[in-house]
Amino acid sequence: MTPPIPQQRRLGGGRGAVLTLADQIVSSASNFIVGVLVARTGGAGALGTFGIALLIWLTVLGAHRALITEPMTVVGSTDSRDAQLREGMLASLGLSTVTAGVLAAVAGVLLFTGVDAWAVLALAPWIPSLLLQDYWRGMAFRLQRAHHALINDVVFAAVQGLVTVALFALDVENVATFIASWGVGATAGAVIGLLLAQVRLRLPGRGGVAHLRTLWPRSRWFLAEFSTAFPSDQGYLLLLSALLGMTGFGVYRAGASLFGPVVVIFLAGGNVGLPECVRQLRHHGMSGLATYIPRLTAAVLTVTTVYCGMVAILAAPILRLVYGEQFAGAVIIVRLVAVQTVIGAAVAGCFLALKAADRLEQLWLIRTATAVVAITSALVLATSFGLTGAGLASVLNTVTYMVGVTVAYRRLLRAGLRTPVLGCCGGTLGS
């Protein structure tokens, strides 16, 4: 049991949203900078290799959030600190350590067979730091302390920047060292997150496995939803790397990465929106949720449309400025991903509403259908039309997802939550 933690001032409303947005900008910038450095020093092939490692990291991150962070947000307390922060930290540490070992072993086997897996091997030892840092960010948002998350990420980015500058000063420029700078920054962020949370460490550490078991009735559906969401959102890109080759895949990643700021908006909207959706359901029922979702969606869609339109128009000069002349072929990808991103923003609020209402089974079915479309369209279109086909496949995936989420959300509104929503209407963990 975690000892009592003194109450601290919570930041909500407009100021909390601004801090959340600022935090997400800092967080996403750290990932984006690594990719730019890799592309500038190693070219499209190196960016493609790093892109594979990044996809693996996103897989690990998504599974971690599904198993720990998101179920704790939806089912647990969002109004005050509770006694589960330490147990969640121990669960995160145990899960990340096992994951790091598995990744290192797999990368070693691949290298032995002649596959270029150095980026994956370089990523493995930093998995615990990266996941613990993300865990404390998630808990800060859950408890309406966006300023804690911002401090966490500022420390992360500052330390990463200092290490990167030192590496350049020493003339050390390769994928492994850039990933190391990322990992060192995450370590600093994880330590700051722990200190801000004021959680006391006690040895021996117990409770992590038990906490995972307690979360499992909910987390299994979050994990099932993620396991089908990832192939349609990101996982099919692994297929594109085989179809386009590592250089072609690097060009694709360069074009798609220009929409990192929009991902910032999506993630920030989720960090604010998911806890707020839960609160609306708890305190105002379906009417509160139905009033909140259009406002959330309008905000996300407006910012997304403005940004995507500007990037699509200025695609060529932006690519040359950020990545260099060899990435000029990514212009068509930039414009198609812009369309894809706007379509996805149109249902951002509906997706969060379904999560908050514990409709994970429906999301799982939607993601399954989208994953089938993603893989099929990538195989057919990328094989036939190369980079253009890969971009068209991305648009088709998002259209499928948009239709499914819209239908599920409308059904939720019609149902009016006649059945209680476990964890959202006074339920407790393990109920």
N, C-alpha and C positions, 0 to 999 in steps of 0.2 A: 504494500500500500504506500502510495506517495505521501509524504508529510504535507500538512497544509501549506499552501503557498499564498502569500499576501496578495490581496486584491490590487490590481493595477488599473490605471485608466484605460478604457477601451475607446478606440476610434472607429466611428461608424459614419454613415451618411456620406455627404459629398467629400469630406476630407479623407475618409477611409478609402473611397473609390480612387481619389487622386493618388494617394500613397500606394494603393494596389497597382495602379497603372505604372507608376514610377518604378516600383519594384520589379514588375514583369519586364519592363524595358531593360533594366540592368541585368536581370537574369538571362534573358534571351540574347542580349548583346554578347555575353561571355561565350555562348555556344557559336554565335555567328562569327565572332572574331577568329576563333580557332580555324573555321573553314576557310576564311579569307586568307589567313596566313599560310595554310597548307596549299591553297591554289596558287598564291603568288610565288611561293618558293619551289613548288613541285609540279605545277601545271595540272591539266585536266585529269590525267591518270592518277596522280596523288590524291586529288580531290575525290575521285571515284572510290579509291581505297578507303579514305577517311569516311566517305559517305556510308560504306558498309559498317564500319565501326560505330558510326553515329546511329544507324538503324538498330543495331544490337543494343546500344545504350537506351534508345527510346523504348525498345521492347522490355528491357529490364525495368525502366522507370515506370512504364504503364502497368506492368504486373505488380510492382511494389505499391503503387497508388491504389490499385484495385484490391489488393489483399489487406492493406493497412489504412492508408490515409483517407480514402473516400468513404469506406464504411464507418470509420470513426467520426467523420463529419456528418454523415446522414443519420446514423443511429444514436450517436452519443450526444453529450451536452454541447450546445453552441453558445450558451449564455454565460458560462463561467468556467473556471478551471475545474478539472475533475482529477480523479486519482489514477488515470490511465496513461498519462503522458510518459511516465517511466516505462510502463509495460509496453507501450507502443514503440518507444525507442529501442528497448531490448529486442522486440520482435523484428524491427528494422535492421538492427545490427546483425542478428543471427541470420536473417534471410539474405542480407547483402554479402556476408562472409561466405556463405555456401555458394551463392551465385558467382562471386569472384573466383572461387576455386574451380568451379565447373568451366567458366570461360577460359581460365588459364590452361586447363587441361585440354579443352577442345582446340584452342589456338595452337598448343604444342603439337598435337596430333596433326593438325592441318599443315603446320610448317614442316613437319617430318615428311609429309607426303608431297611437298613441293608447292603448296598453296600459300600465297602471300597473305599471312594473317598477323603480321607484325603490329598493325594498328589495334587489332583485337587484344593481342597479348599486352600491349602497352596500356590499354584501357582497364584490364582486369583488376590490377591492384588498387585502383582508385574508385571502384564501385562502392565499397562501404562509405567512403567520404561523400561521394556524390549523392547517394541515397539518404544518408543521415541529414545532409544539408537540406535536401528536398523535404524530408519528414518534418523538420522544424519549421520550414516555410509553411507547409500545409497546416500544422498546428497553430501557427500564428494567425493565419486567415480564419481557421475554424473558430478561434476565440476572439475574433474581431480586433486583432492587434497587428494591423498592416504595417505599423511603424517597426515592429520587431522583424517582420519579413524583409522590409526595406534595408534595415541595418545589416541583417544577415547577408543579403545579396550585394550590398555595397562593399562589405569586407571581402566577400568572395571575389568580386571583380577587381578590387584594388590589389589584392595579393596576386591574383592571376596576372594582372598587368605588370606588376613589379617583377615577377618571375620571368615573364616573356621578354621584358626589356633586358633583363640580365642575360637571358639566353642569346639574344641578338648581339649583345655586347661581347659575349664569349664566342660569337660566330658559330653557335650551335643551332642549326635550323633543320629539323626533320619532324615527321608526324609524331613520333614517340615523345619528343621533348615538348611539343605544343600540347599534347594530351596531358603530360605531366604538369605543366603550368596550370591547366584546367583543374586537375586533381588536387594540387596544392591549395589552390583558391577554395575549392570545395571543403577541404579539411578545415581551413580557417573559418569558413561559414558555418560548418557543423559545430565547431567549438563555441562560436558566438551564439548560435541558436540554443545550445544547451545552457549557456550562462544566462541568457535572457529569460529562458523558461524557468530558471531557478529550481531545476530538478536535481535532487541529491543523488549522487552515485553511491550505491551500496554493493559491496562484494561479499559473497558471490552473487552475481546477477541472476535473478529468477523471475519468471513471469512472462517471458517473451513467447514461448511456445504455447502456454496457456492462453495468452491474449489472442494469438492467431486462431486457436480453437474457438474461443468465444466469438470472434468476428466471423468465423466461417459461414454460419447460416446466411449472412448478408454478402460477405466478400466473395463467396463462390459465384454469385450472380454478377457481381462487378467484374470478376475475373473472366467469366464466360462472355460477358459483353465485350470486354477488352480483347479477348482472344479472337473474336470475329471482327471487332472494329479495326484492329491493327492491320490485318491483311488488306482491308479495303482502303485504309488511310495511308499506311506506310509500307507494310510488309510486301505488297506487290512490287515495290521498287526493287526489291532483291531480284525479282524476275526480270525487271528492266535492265539490271546490271548485266545479266547473262545475255539478254537479247541485243542490247546496244553496245556491249563491250565496256570496259572500264573507262575509256576516254569519253565515249558517248554518254555514259552514265554521269561522269563528272560534269559534262556540259549541262545535262538535265538538272543536276543538283544545283549548279550555279544559278540557273534561271529560277528554279523553285525557291531557292534560299532568299531571293529578294523580297519574299512575302513574309519574312520573319517578323517584321513589325505588326503584320496582321495577326500572326499567331500570338503575338504579345496581347493584342486586343482580345482574342478568343480566350486565352488563358486567364487574363485579368478578369474578363467577364465571368468566367467560371469560378474563379477564386471568390469573387463577390457574390455572383449569382446563385451558386449552389447553396451556400448557407442561408442566403436570403429567401430562396424558394422554400427551404425547409421551415424557416421561421414563419413565412406567410401561411403555409399549410397548418402549422401548429396553432397559430393565433387567429387566423382569419378563414381557414378552410379553403375550399376550391375557389370561392369568389376572390379571395385575396391573391391567390396564385394567378388566376385568369386576368386580374388587373395588372399584376406586376410583369408578366411575361411579355406583352406587347411593348412595354417601355424598354425593357432590357434588350429585346430583339432590335427595336428601332435604333437604339444607341449603337449597338454593335454593327448593324448593317450600314448605318450612315457613315461611320468612320471607315469601315472596310471598303465601301464603294468609292469614296473619295481617294483613298490611298491607292487602291487597285487601278483606278482610272489613270492616275498620274504616272504610276510605274509602267503601265501598259503603253502609254504614249511616249514615255522617255526611255523605253527599254534599252535601246542600242547604246546611248551615251552612258547610262548607268552601268551596264555590263562592262563597258570598256574602262570606266573609272574604277570600279570596285575590283573586278577580276582580271582585266586585261583583254587585249585584242583577240586572243585565241578563243574567247568565250562568246564571240559575236553571234555564233550560230544558235545561241539560246534565246534569241528574241522571240521566236514563235512559241517557245515554252513559256516565257514570261506572260505573253498575252493569253494563252490558253489557261494557265494557272490562275490568272487574274479573274477570268470568267468562273472557273471552278470555285475560287475563294468567295466570291460574292454570293454564289448559289448556296454555299455552306453557311454563310452568315445569316441567310434568310430564315434558318431554322435553329439558330444558336439557342434562343430562349426555350423553344419547345423541347430540345434535347435535355436541357438542364431540368425542366419541369418533370420530364419522365423519370430522370434519375432521382430527383427529390421525392417523387411520389412512389418510389420503390417499384417502378415498372421495368425492372431489369430483364425480365423474361421477354417482354416485347422488344426491347432494344437488342437483345441477343438475336431474335429472329430477323430484325431489320439488318443488323450487321452481317448475319449469315448470308442473306440475299445479296447484300452489297459486295461481300467478299467474293462470291461466285462471279458477279458481274466484273469486278476488278481484275480477277485473274484471267477470265475469258477474254475481256476486252484488251488487256495488255498483250496477251498472246497473239490475238488476231491483228490488232491495229499497229502495235509496235513492230511486229514482223513485217507487215505490209508497207507501212509508211514511216518507219524510223522514229526520229524525234517528234515529228508532228503527230504520228499515231500515238505515241506515249502521252502527249498532252491531251489528245482527244479522249483517250482512255480515262484519264483523270477527271475530265468533265463528266463523262458518262457515269463514272462511279458516284460522283457527288449528286447528280440528278437522281439516281436510284435511292441514295440515302435521304435526300430531301423529301421525296414522295413518301417514303416509309415513315419518317419521323412526323411529318405533317398528319398523316392518317392516324397514327398512334396517339398524337396529342389531341386531335379532335375527338377520338374515342374516349380519352381520359376526361375531357370536359363534359361530354355527354353523360358519362357514367357518374360524374359528380362525387367520385370517391365514396360510393355507397358502402364499400367494405373498408374497414380501418386500414391505415397505412402503418405497418410495423415500423417503429422507430421515429415516425414523423408526427404522431399524435399522442405522445406521452409514453410510448413504448420504451423499453430499456434493452440494453445489450443482453442477448441471451434469452429474451422473452419469447 
